[in-house]
Structure formats: C-alpha cells, structure tokens
C-alpha cells in the first residue's frame, strides 16, 4: 500500500497543521473508501449514510491530534469500524429497552449494497456469485468482509485491516481465513439455488425456507450439498475470491450521501464552521468541498441511473418466489381456495362504448331483480377501470379455478432473462414477450423511482390476442401507490417520492406489485417505457400459488401492506386488461386504453 502512503503523507501533515485545502482533499479523497467499508458492513441499511457522516465528522474533529501521518488510512479505517460497532451496540441496547423501531431496521431496498455492487461495478459470473454470497454471512463476518474485500481489491493493506480490528496481523490472518471459508460455502449455496437442476432433497428442504439468506440456512444448505451428488457439483471450479476481487474498484458514493456531506447545512459543515470543535476553517471550504465531492473519481451524484431491477429485492434475485423452490411438473400441491371472510368486491365494469376515464367511485350496479335478469356482457365487452384499494385487513374472496393445461411460457419476443429460472424481463421500450398456453401467470412491477425519473408512465400493451385473456387478481402485498413502510419521506410510495413520483394516464387502473392473469391462447406483452422508468418480470404461476400470494397477511416489516384482491368472477364477464387488442399494430403504444376484444 505504498502508493496510498506516498499520496497521503504530505496532505495529512498539512491538514493536521491547519491547512484547509488539505483537509477538504482528505475528506473528498477518502469518502468512497469509508462509504464502501460501512455500506458493505451494514449491507445498505438505512443507517449507512449516518454512520459514514459520523465517521467523516470524527476525522475532521480529530485529525489535528494524529501523531503519525503515515498511519492516517489505518486510523481512518479504524474509526469507520468503531462507528459500525457503536451503531450495533446502540441498536442492541435499544432492543433491550424495547425502544427500537422495527420499521427503522428494515434495509433500504434502493440501497441494497450487494445489488448496487453488482450493478454499478458490472459484476458477472463468479464475481457476481461472490457478491451474492456475502448475503449469507453473519454480522461479524460481514464486518470483516467489508475490510477484506477492500484488501483483495488493493485499496487497503493487511496492516490497515488488522489495525481497524485492533488485533495483530497474525490474528487477522486467522479470522480472514475463517471468513473466507464461510464465503466459499455460501458461493456453493448461491450456485445451488441458481441452478436449473434441483434435486428432490433440496426442494423438500426449501419448503421451510423464508426466502431470506441467513447463516442458519447457509449451514443447512451446505450440509445438504456436501452429502448430495447433484448439489455437490456446485463446489467444483470455484475460483479463489481474492483473485476475482483483485482490481475491482470502489462502489461510487450514493447521490444522497454525497449531497448531504457537500451541503452547507450538513453536520460536517456545522462542525467545520465551529472553531470550538476543531481547527479554524476557511468559510470557503464547503464550496470547494462540494466541488471536490461532485467531481472526485469514484463519487458520482447520479449513481442510481443504471439500476435496472433493483427494487425486485434480494429475495427475488435468489429465489423467484416465496419459500417454494422452482416447481417440478407433477409435484405441485393444489391448495383449496380459502374460505372468504368477506364477499368479493364487485368488479367495476363498463361497456365498450362507455367514456374513457370513467371512475370507480360511481355507484355500484343496483341490486334490483330487473338488473339481475339483464343479459350479462360477453367476453371482452368490459375492462378494468380505476378502483379504490380494499381495506388492508380485508381478506380476498375465493378465486375461481379455471382449467390449467400447458404451462404459460415465453414463446418468442426480445425479452431478457438475467436469472436462472423461467421468466421474461422487460426492461426498456421496444422489448416484448409472446406468451402461449392455458393457465395463470404473474406480471411483477418495478417502477424505477430510484433513478430520479418521474413523469407519466406509458403503459404496457397487449397485442395479437388469440383466445381469451383475463385479469384474474392483484397481489404482491401492496398496490404501487401504497405508502412504503420504513421510509423517512412522508408520502413515499412504490411509485416514488413526492415531487418525483411516476404517475398514471387518466383512467388507467392502478397496478399492484404483482398482477395475475389467466390466458387461454396467445398474446404479446409490450414494454412501452416513456418518461417514467419501469420494468416488468413475467413468469408462470399455478392457481394455488396465486392464492398463496393473495392471502399474505399484512406485515409492514416484510413490505406486505394489504391482502390481495380477487378480480375473476369465473365467467366471460370477468375483467379484461386495459390496453388489449387482437390486432398487431406497428406501434404497440397506439393501443387504446379502452379495450374491445
């Protein structure tokens, strides 16, 4: 690490002696390093920015007391780890006193450090496996890994790593080797879960899994794989992690943190402006620091722009659905429809001639005998219209079971499939997937609010329909316009923050996280992204899997805000999706909202 020592020595001496430009240089130069240490140790928790800011605050306050300028980086890294440990102690004490806020302890899905690492650094293959495997480490190993990752990448030395842990280099070597063994085992687990071949033993084992990586489940899955010829193959050809991480750069600092540290009203700025808290500071320092932070290599204010499927979440990167492993034909358990605790909501309907943009707030159809005897509309003469969300604690009614024949599978299109299970991902305008078969399928919505692009959503369209397509149910635990649990921003929904939220066209049905459809025939789903960014993930589901999703109990900690909603009434008058046509227009965006099929 001589390169870093030569780079820092003169600057540290000058900053220690009161030179303001040297102080701003140190803060801007080492911000990415601290961010990567803290972010990986806490895995993108909502406290990351606070811990990073507190670390830099202590550096600014204490740099004048540093005796050995050659040890600045070891001193800095040690402070960062002290703050991580202090945060863990504070949380433990708060839990003991019953003062901890559960919602506050939920990691920020937009700041998941593993996902950001993979996306921002372009990791693929075994490098991506290493990043995913870090989710399976326990807290102590994750803290150690936050330092060792940077050592393997050439950013810190072994001496600096040991100093940060306040142990000898020999002791550090022992601890690092133990952690690497756990990481090696976790890589085999990730491979097994991503594999397109699953033994029956693994499928049985995963029946009890909550789809969340944990040290306990790592041990169970490792124990299985070591005794299973099929899963044991995943231990072969694992390149040593240090070779994979050599030369991997630092993850760029998040936009919000960079802005906070460079703003005139940040905690660091207030300390710098207070002579009693440290060395006297030039009033123009924060202006220069703001420029340094914005332009420093490794610090990028628009870092979220290239995130593609970030909000799908860690669970769905590893396992496509809740605790069930990829299904095996003929091995599906068919659950009975749960008894309805409330009558299903009447599905709003309208004729093909009804004016576009009609609202669900109008009165439901009267219950008179004359209207009950009126002929019901045939297939395709009614479509979804906007409706209000059902009460959060209202359980869904029974979902009628339609015939399930051949599984719905992609039969064409220009979609992508970044995962190891059968699905189609539509990430940008012009992508589409042709679906064919008889059965149920899910469309999983992700609105890219995290990249700062608001505006009106250009809705996806359904073209080339042959046969019948119904909008069967809505689930996923929340509507996309529900308030997001655990956020610090009032009004933050899965459509975005106030002021930068994505909006829907007039009269469009508000989508839920998961929309369920029943197809008997063939249809093409088109991604028509415009001003607002969104992604769609499409995969086949069984009737029983739909029921399982709709009946998830509200649980804010898991992001489940409300029970799902059944839309299918079992007949041809069931809702037909908006933006649906049997035609094949050259521009899929031209399909009218008011479907008539």
N, C-alpha and C positions, 0 to 999 in steps of 0.2 A: 504493500500500500504506500510505497514511497512517493508515488505520483501525487496522492492526496496530501501527504505531509508537506511536500515542497510547495504545493498550491496554497496551503492554508497558513503556513508558518508566519510569513510577514504580515498577512492580513489579520491574523489573530492577535499578534503583538500590537499592531496599530489600533485594533478595536478595543483591546484591553486597556490601552493608554488613552482612550477617549476619542479616537478618530471616527467621526460619524459615518463617513462613506465606507469605511472598512466594516463597520457594524452592519450597515444595510447590505453590504456584499455578503457577509456571513449568513445573514438571515435568508436572503434570496437563494444563495448557493445551496444551503443545506435543508431548505424546506422540503424538496422532493424526497430526500433521504428519510427525514423524520416521518413524513406522511406515509411512506411505504412501510416503515417499521411498525407504526401504530396501526395503520389500516389492516395490515396482514395479521397482527396480533389480535385485533378485535374483529376481524373479518367484516369490515364495513359497517359496524354498529353505529347507531346514531350518535354515540359519544365520540367518534373518531375526531371530528373537527375540533371539539372542545379540548381533547387531550393533546392534539397537535398544537393548538394555540397556547395551551398552558405550558407545553414544553418550550416553545419559542419565547414565551414570556419569561420563563426562568433563565433561559440563555441570555436574554437581553439584560436582565437584572443582575446576573451573577458573573458575566464574562470578565469584569474588572478584577475579580478575585482569583481567576485562573492563573496558577503559578507557572505551569509547564505548557507553553503554547503548542508544543509538538503533540500533546495529548488532547487537543481540542475535540477531535472527532470521537475519541473514546469517551470523553466527558459528556459530549452531546448525546451519544447513543445511550449512555448510562442514565441520563436524565429522562430520555424518552421512555425507557423501560421502567424507571421509577414511577413515572406518571401512569403507565399502564397498570402497574401493580397497585398503585394508590387508588385508581379507579375501581379495580376488582375488590379491594378491601372496603371501599365506601359502599359498593353495591351489596357486599356480604353483610355489612353492619345494618344497612337499610332493610334488608330482608329479615334480619334477626329482630328488628324492631317493628316489622310489619309496615314499614313506610315506603317500600319500593313500589313504584308504579309499573305494573306489568306491561302496559302499552308502551312505556318508555324503553323497555328492554327488548323490544322486537327490532331486529336489524332492519335498516332502511333498504327496501328491495331495489331502489335505484342506485345504491352504493355498495352492493354486494362485491367484495373485493376479489373474489375468485372470478366472477363474471367480468368485472372490469379488467382484470389482468389478462384474461383470455382474449377479450375483445380489443382492448387498447394496444396490447403487445402482439396481437396476431398469432397467438399460440395455436399450434395444431399438433396432431399425432400424439407422441408420448409426452411432449411438453404440456399439452392440454390435459393429459391424464394426470400429470404431476399436480397441476393447479387444482383439478377437481378432487384429487386425493387429499388435499390439505383440509377439506371439509370434515374428514373423518378423524382428525386428531383431537386429543383432549386439550384443555385450555393451556396447560403448562407446555406441552409440545408445540402448540400453535405459537406461543410467545417465542420459544426457542427457534422455531422455523422462520419467524419474521426476521430474525438476525442471520440465521444460516443461509436463507435464500439470498440475502444481500452479499454474504461472504462468497457463496458459489458464483454469484453474478459479477464478482470483482469489485463490489462497492465498499466493503469494509474488510478489515483483516481479522484473523483469528484472535489476535491480542485485543482488538476492539470489541469483539464478540464476548470474550471472557470478561473483560472489564465491565461491560454492560450488565453482566450477570453477577458480578462481584465474586468470581471464582477464578481458580488458576486455569491456565491454558490446558493442562493435563486433564483436569476435571471437566473442562468444556468439551474436550475431545470425546470423553466417555458419554456425556449427555447427548452430544450431537449424534454419535453412533446409535444410541438407543432410539432417538427420534427418527433417524433415517430408516431404521428397521421397521418402525411403525408406518412410516410413509410408504415404504416398499410394499408392505402388506396391503395398505389402503389402495395402492395402484392396482393390485390384483383384484380387489373388490370392485373398483370402478370398471375395470375391464369386464368382469363377470356380469355386472348389471347392464353394461352397454352391449353385451354380446347379442347376436341374433339367434343364438342357440342356448336354451336354458334347460338344464336337467330337471326332472320332476322333483328331486330333493330340494333344489333351490327355490322352485315355485312354491312348494309346501312351506319352506322356511319363511319366505317373504309374506305369507298370509298374515303374520302377526306384526309386520313392519309398518311403522307410521310414515314411511317415505322421507324420513329426516335422517341425514348422516349423523352418526354418533359413535363414540368409542365402543360402547356396548355392542352395537350391531356390527361394527367392524370386526370385533373378536368372534362373534357368532358366524359371520360370513367367511372369515379367514379359516375358522375351524372346519367349516363345511368344505371349502375349496381344497384344503390340504388332503382331505380324505375322499375327494371325488375326482375320478379320472377326467370327466368332462370339464369341470370348472378348474381343475388343477393346471390345465394347459395355459391359463392366463398368467401364470408365474413365469413363463418362458420369455426369453428375449427382452427383458426389462433393462433398458439402458440405464446406467447409474445416473441418479438425479442431478448430481453436481455437473456431469458432462452436458446434460440437457439445459441447465440453467446458466452455464458459462456464457457470458456476453449478453444475457438478457438484460435489457435496460430497466430503468425505474419507471413505474407507472406514473403518468402525469398527475399533478395535483388537481383535485376537483375544483370546478369553477367557483362553487360557493365558498369553499375554504380560502382559495386564493383572493377572492374579493373581500372576504372578512378581514384577512390579515393586511390587505393593502388599503383598507378604508380608513379614513381619518378618525372614525369613532370606534375602532376595534379596541379590544383590551390591550393589545400590544402597543397601539398608538397612544392610548391614555397613559401607559406606564412610561413610554418614551418621552412624553411631554411633561412628566413629573420629575423634576430633578431629585426629589427626596427618595425616589425608588431606584435610582441608579445613576449612571453618568449623565451629565448635561447633554442634551440632544439638540442639534440644529433643527429649527422649526421646519426646514425644507426637507428633512429626511424622509417623511412619509410620502411626499410627492415622488421622490426618487425611488423609494422602495416600491411604490405602486408600479412604476415603470419597470423596475427590475423583475418583480413577480410576474408581470404580464409578458415579458419578453424572454425570460430565462429559459434555456433549453430544458425540457422536462416539465415545464409548467405551462399548461395550455388551458385558457379560460373556456374554450368550447369543447371540453373533453367528452361530453355525452353525445355529440352529434353522430358518432359512428356506431353507437349501441344499437343492436338490431332486435334481439328478442330478450332483452334484459329482464323485462318485467314478467316473463313467464315464471321465473323463480328457480331457486336451486332445486327444489323437489322435482320439477318437471324436466330439468336437464338430466337428472339421473334416472328417474322413473317416470314414464309418460302419464301415469295416472295415480290415484291414491294407492293404498298399500298393496295393490294387486300387481303381480308381475305380468309381463305380456301374455295374453291369453293363449291357450293351446286349444286348437279345434277339438270339439267334443268333450272338453273338460270344464265347460262353463257351468257354474251353478246358477240356476234361474231362481231368483227370489220372487216371492209373491208380492203383488202390489200392496203397499202398506195401507191399512185402513185410513180413510180420510177423516181427519178430525174436524174438518171444515168443508163445506161444499166448495167444489172448484169454482173459481171466479168465472163469471160469464165472459167468454172471449168476445171482445168487441169485433163487430163485423160491419161491412158495408157492401153495397152493390158496386159493380164495376163503374156505374155511372155517378157514384157519389163524389162530391167535390173533393179534390186533393187537399190534404192538410186537415181533414176533419179530426176533431179531438175526442179522446176517450172520456172527457169529463161530462159529455152529454149523457142524458138519462139512458139507463139500460132498457132493452125492449120490454114492453108491458107484458104482464103475465096473463092476459085475457085468453079465454078459450078460442076466440076467433083468430088471434095471432098465433096461438099454438098450433092451430089447424092449417095455417097458411103453408104453402109448399116451401120447403127449405131449399136454399140455393144449391146448385150443383157445384162440382169441383171447379175451383179457380175463380168463382164469382165473388169471393170475399178474400180480403187480405188483412194483414196486421195493420193496426193503427196505433198511435201513441197511447200508452196507458200509464196509470199511476202505479208505483211499486206497491205490492201487497204488504201488510204489516210484517215486520221482521220475524215475529214468532208464529206466523200462520203456516202450518204445515201444508204441503201441496196435496191436492186431491189425487185420486188414483189415475195412473197413466194407462190409457187403453193399450192393449198389446196388439200390435199389427204383425202380420207374418214376417218372419225373418228367414230369408233364403240365403243367397250368396252374400258374403260379407262385402260391405261397401269398400271399394279400394280405388286408388287413383288409376285411371285407365288412359291417361295422357295429360298433356299440358307442359308448361315450362316452370313448374314449381321447384323448390329446393327441399332437401331433406338432410339437415345437419345432424340428425340424431340417428341412433341405431335401432329405431323402431319404426313401424309402418305409419308414416304420416306425410302430409304435404304442407310446407310452409310457404306462404305468400308474403314476401317482404316488401315489394315495391310495385309500382304501377306497371301494368302490362303482363304481370305473371298470372297464371290461371291453372286450374286443375280440373280435369274431366273425371267425374265420379259416376260409377256404374254399379248396379246391383239392387238388392232388395234388403233393406234394413235401416238401422239408425246410424247416424254419425254426428260428431261434435265439431263445431267451429269455435276455436278458442281465440278470444280477442285480446290484443295488447295495443293500447294507444300510447304512442311514443312521446308522452308529455315530457319525459326527462331530457329530451334534446332541445327543448325550448321552442318547438314548432307548434303553435296553436292554430286557430282558424277552423274553418268548416271542413268536416270530413266528406270526401267524395265517396259515397257508399259503395260497397261491393255489389256486383250484379250477378244474376243467374241467367244464363243464356242456353239456347239449344236444348230445352227440356223435351224429353220424350218420356211418356208415362206420367207419374204424379210425384210431387214433392210437397211435403207438409212441414210447417214449423211446429214441432211436437212439444217442446218445453224450453225453459230457460233456467240456468243454474250457475254453477261455479262459485256459489257463496255470496255473490253480490251483483247488483247492477253496476255498470261502469260509472254511473253518476252518483253512487253512494259515497258518503264520506269515508275516507281512508283511515282506518284505525292507526294510532301510534304516530301521527304526523304532528309537527309543530305548527303547521299552517292551517288556520281556520278556512274551511271551505275546500280543502284539498281532496279531490276525488280521483278515481282511476282515469278520469278524463283530463286531469292536470290541476295545476294551481290556479287560483283566481288571477285573472289577467293574462294567462297563457293557456287556458283550457281549450281543448278541442270541442267543437260544437257540432250539432246535427242539423241537416237540412230541415226546413219547415215540414212537419208532418211525418218525419221519419221515426220509426219505432226505436226507443232507447234500447241498445243492446245490453245484455248481461255478459259477465266474464265468459260463460260457456253457453252457446246456443245449440240446441239439439234439433235435428231434422230427421225426417223419415223419407227415404227415397225408394220408389219402385220404378226403376227405369234408368235414365241417364240425364245428367245435367252438367254444365260447366260453371264453376265459380270463378269470377274475375276480380282481381285486386285492382282498384282504380284510384290509388292514393293521389291526393292533390296537395292542398295547403297543409293539412294535418297528416302527420305520420301515423301509420298503424300497420300491424302485422296480423295475419290470420294463420292459425295452425289447425289443420283438418285431419281427423282420424276417426276410424270406425269405432262404434260402441255397440254394446248389446242393450236390449231393453232393461235388463237387470242393472247394468252399470249406470244407465240414465237415472233409474230410481234411486240408486245408491247416492249419486251426486245430489239430486233434488232434496234428499232428506238429511243432508248435513245440518247439524244443529248450529245456530248462530254462536260464534266464538270469535270475538274480535282479535284475540291473540293469534289465531290462525287465518285471519283475514276473512272469516265467514261472517257476513253481516246479516244475512237473512236466508230463510229456506228458499228453495227454488220454486218455480211456478209451472204447472201443467197447462198446456195450451190445446193439446189434441183432445177432441171430443169423440174420436173414434170413427167419424163419418167423413164424407166428402166435403162437408161444410167446415171442416177444421181449417185453421188459419193457413194461408198460403203466404210464403215470404214476400215482402215488398221487393221491387226491382227484379221481377221474374218474367221471362218471356220464352216462348218456344222458338222464337226467331234467332238468327245468328247475325246480329248487326256487326258491321266492320269496326265500329267503335263501341265497345261494351258499356261505356259511360252514358250512352244515349238511351239506355233502357229506362222507361218511365217508372217513377215511384209507384204509381197505381197499376199493379199487375192485373192482367186479364188473360188467363190461360185456359 
